[in-house]
Structure formats: structure tokens, C-alpha cells
Amino acid sequence: MAHGTTSKGGKYTALLTLGALGVVYGDIGTSPLYAFREAFHVGGLPVTEAAVLGVLSLIFWGLVLVVTIKYLIFVMRADNDGEGGILALTSLIMSGSKGTRSRVLLIGVGLFGTALLYGDGMITPAISVLSAVEGLEVAVSGLGPWVIPVACVILVVLFMNQHRGTSTLGTLFGPIMIVWFSVLALLGIIQIIGEPGVLAAINPMKAVTFVTDSPRFGFLALGGVFLVVTGSEALYADMGHFGIKPIRLGWFGLVFPALVINYFGQGALLLQEPEAIENPFYLMAPDWAVLPMVVLATLATVIASQALISGAYSLTAQAIKLGYLPRQHVDHTSPRQFGQIYVPAINWILMIAAVGLVIGFGSSSNLAAAYGVGVATDMVITTLLLFVVMRDLWKWKPPVVFGLTLLFLAVDLTFFGANITKVPAGGWFPLVIGVIGFVLMTTWKKGQELMVARARRNEFLVERFIASIVEHPQMRVPGVGVYLFPRPGATPPSLLTNLKHHEVLHETIILLAVDVEPVPRVPRAQRATVHDLGEGFSQVVLKYGFFEAPDIPMALGNIVVKGFGFKPTIATYFLGNETILATEIPGMALWREHLYAFMHRNSASAARYFGLPQDRIVEVGVQVEI
């Protein structure tokens, strides 16, 4: 029996590993298309033996230190009940932060890092697909004018199929990526056999010598070298889609060796043919194989786009539940892996932005200037947050905590400095997106707090309300009235308004508050708290994690408490439909109040968000001044 269970578990792990190869590693896995070339192009680095070996050494140790050691060994240990990403890391350390000032600072840093990833979610599909399609110019002369239109069509098709879910896409993409990584290794091996001396780049002194002998070229080259590790943050954000074990298996079993071999193969080619720097990846292949390679690379880069797209969905769902973004419709696309989701609104925003970037920048080299600044900043933020986790939650010894933090920061800040030089040439784009995202998230959070504060001024304690009902009996009608209101102990305005206009109450009244905890999931046994208030009134609090989809009818139906009278067939759900009015009342700048009101109007329906039956809902209008 145990053997069968293990076998099934092994098959499921293998399936998740296949999916992880098709989703998580697409970004890192397609960097060989442009990263090595850009390391030379960024600062006009001459193709010499010392430069080739130095850049290769930087690439090799970048993959080891950043992806392998920092993210796969340490950062991915900091999961929040299986979920990863900067926002999950931020919520994880909230319990360990001390004092209001440090808490606000940590939240702010985490939110800005989250917003930056949206910028990279726009750039990654654009640069990945465009770099692959540019191979058409190598394969067939005269196809240059078709590169941008073909890239745009591919991107539109990719985003239009996102609703199928990362599980389906990963299963489809996984085998393609196995072929891709195998071809990467094969191309590299062929070149390395012809120039085995390139393996000397494994020696870290080659990198040190290159940087010290040519500090200007070495520093600028780091902007290109950084492109080999840009998928690391997406890898961490996608952890909830597949789990840590499949992601690690994919890296050590296939991805890491294939990438290293291919980069060294490109270096071996340049040692023999320096002029191949124009496009070393495609020029490694024989002439007859270039067109098939373009097709395979295009498929692989479509897949590469998936890592950041999936990560953007995960971050959005977390931000909504934690109260930093308005409600959006979220589809859960897998019955087994809860983190596999699809967010339509984010999908279309990313699609429009990616297509616009392809048209606006026109080439992968131009886009490379925009790429990396946001990721480099995120890596610094992740290291700072990880420091707090190691110190306050894991309780590691100070020498270990400070030693690891200094090592990671040394690498991160070096890459950050090299990427900052790209800001005038396009690196401003992810920073602008990061600022916009940060403003939207903080405005929504502050607006929600103001709305609650304004509403509390006119709150009527539920005990007083029930006492008034006893003193002045109202007509009671059969059925169950469920009134949603976020603050237990207060009478929902929708209940007061309904009673004022209709002068009747249901026999059973459930005052319902939905509370989102700063954890990904809440055990079902801890889901509901019920208090009998008398006179047919009950106060219910439902608790959900920030990665769970609330289903209120199901949760109420699962409550087994003596005297609790929920009957789904006769229940009517009452929702407050707030209209936000921006005013001169102190609280937020007027433009932010108008922005908050706009976001509030365009948030998803509460009924759909909470899984309420559409034919049993009554919305009661309420005006709130902020």
C-alpha cells in the first residue's frame, strides 16, 4: 500500500517537474538567445580571449551564486505555506517585525518590489519572443520587415490562451522545453569539442582578472551578464504553482547543465570566429539547422514568457487578498495545485503592454536596455527581506545571517549598479511601471482605511440594534437574511437601510464578516466562528488565507453549530454597494481620492468574488465620503 502511494506521489512530482520546466524555467532557459551577445554589445567590448573567458566566468558564477545558492537553496526556503514571491515574503515577516515604523517600511519595500515585477512581466514576453523571431533574419535574408508583425501575432496568441491554466500549458510546454534544453547542450558540446580551452572559464580568477584589468568594460558587461539570471524572481514567484521540489529537480537535473554548456559553446565559437558576436547563438548551428532552430526558439520564448505572466497572476491574487488591490476575478485552473490561477484583467494589461513594447523598441537589443533594472532592484529587496526572515523567524546565528546577507548584497548591488546605467536607454520603463503600481496599491490600501474610518463614525453596535428590536418589535418574514459587513459587532448599513425602507426582517439574520489572514491558507476546522446574538441573530466570521477563493454559501453550509439556522435554499444575501465621494476632508490628496473612487467603481463584483448565487442577491446603495 505504501509502495503504491509512493509511486503515485512520484508520478505527480514528475508531472509537476515537467510543468515547472515548461513554465518556471522558460525565462532563464531562453537567455542564451541574447545574454552572451549583449554582454559585448552593451559597452562595445572587443572580442578577445580574455574578454570571452572573463564574461563566461561571470556568467557561470552568476548562475551558481544567484540562481543556485541564493534562490534555490536559501530564498525558496522562505515560503509562506508553499507560496513564494516578494509579497508572500513580505507577509511572512510581518509577524516578526517590531514597531509600526519598521512594519510600514517593510510593507512599502515589498510593495515596490511587487510593482516592479509587473514591469518585468511586460518586458519578458516582448524581449523573449522578439529575440527568437529575429533569427528569421539569420535564416532567410529579406525577412527583416516581418519580424515585428510576427512577434506581435505570437504574443497575442500566447495571451489569448492563458485561460487554459499553467497546468495545461506546462504539460504542453514541458516536452518542448526538454527538447530545447537538450538542443542547447548539443550545440554547446559540438563547439566545446572544437575549442576545449574555453572550459578554463570555470576558474573564478578569469572573471576577477577580466574585471580588474578592464574595469570599465567589465562593469558594463555585467549589464549583459545579468540577463542570464533575470528569471530568478519569477522562479520564486511561481513556487506556489508547482512546489519547491519539482523546481529544484528541474534545475539541477537539466536546466543548469544545459545552460552552462551552451554559454561555454558560444564562448568557444567566439574564440574561433570573433565576428560571430553578431548572433552567436544561431551561428553555432549549421546553416541547414538555423530555420528549425528559429521555430524551436520561438516556441521556447513563448514558453519563457509564461514564467513572468504566471508570477504576475500569483502576485495579483496575493495583493487582492491582503487589501492592496481592488477585487478582480480570479480563475483557479487546477483542482490539485491551488496556486495555479488566471487573472483576466492582468492578462490583457500585460498583453497590450508587451505588444506596445515590441512596436516601440523595435529590436531585442533595444529592449535589453529596458530589461534588468527592475529585476536587479527586486533582487536587492529580496535579500533585505530575507535578512529579516533569517534573523527574526529562523533565528539563525548572527555571523551566518550577516555573512550570507553581505555575500548576496555584494552580488546584487554589483548587478544593480551595472543596470542603472541602462536607465536613459530604456531602463526607465520598469521603474515607471513600479512607481505607478506602488501608487495604485498604496492608494487603494489608504482609501480602504479611510472608508472604514468614515463609516465607523456612524456605526451602530449590533447589541443596541437588537435591543431596539426587542423594544420595538418588527415584522419578521420567513427565510434567512445574510448581511455581509467587514466589522463584527457593528450593524451593517445595508441592514439599517433595508429595515428603514421595507420595515421587515427575516426570521433568521446572519451578520457575516470575511477576514483574510496574512497566511496563504486557513485550515477548514478554523474557517468559521459563530456567536448567537439572540432574537434570531448570529454573528459569523469566516477566515480565509490570502491565496484562497472565498465560497460563502459552501462555508456557511459546512457550519455545524447547534441552533445555527442557515438554509441555502431560502437565503438572501444583502450587499452594501458603496458610492465613493471624493471630498476636501483631510485624509488623502484629492487626486488620490479620485483615483481610489475610480478603482472602487471598477473592482469586480463582490457577489461573484464571494461565490454568491446571482439570483439571491440584494444590493443596497450607500454613499461614503472620504
Buried (B, 14 or more C-beta within 10 A) or exposed (E): EEEEEEEEEEEBBEBBBBBBBBBBBBBBBBBBBBBBBBBBBBBEBEBBBEBBBBBBBBBBBBBBBBBBBBBBEBBBEBBBBBBBBBBBBBBBBEEBBEEEEEBEEBBBBBBBBBBBBBBBBBBBBBBBBBBBBBBBBBBEEEBEEEBBEBBBEBBBEBBEEBEEBBBBBBBBBBEBBBEBBEBBBBBBBBBBEEBEEBBEBBBBEBBBBBBEEBEEBBBBBBBBBBBBBBBBBBBBBBBBBBBBEBBBBBBEEBBBBBBBBBBBBBBBBBBEEBEBBEBBBBBBBEEEBBBEBBEBBBBBBBBBBBBBBBBBBBBBBBBBBBBBBBBBEBBBBBEEBBBBBBBBBBBEBBBBBBBEBBEBBEBBBBBBBBBBBBBBBBBBBBBBBBBBBBBBEEEBEEEEBBEBBEBBBEBBBBBBEBBBBBBEEBBBBBBEBBBEBBBBBBBBBBBBBBBEEBBEEEBBEBEEBBEEBEEEEEEBEEBBBBBBBBBBBBBBBBBBBBBEEEEEBBEBBBBBBBEBBBBBBBEEEEBBBBBBBEBBBBBBBBBBBBBBBBBBBEBBEEBEBEEBBBEEEBBBBBBBEBEBEBEEEEBBEEEBBBBBBEBBEEBBBBBEBBEBEEEBBEBBEBEBBB
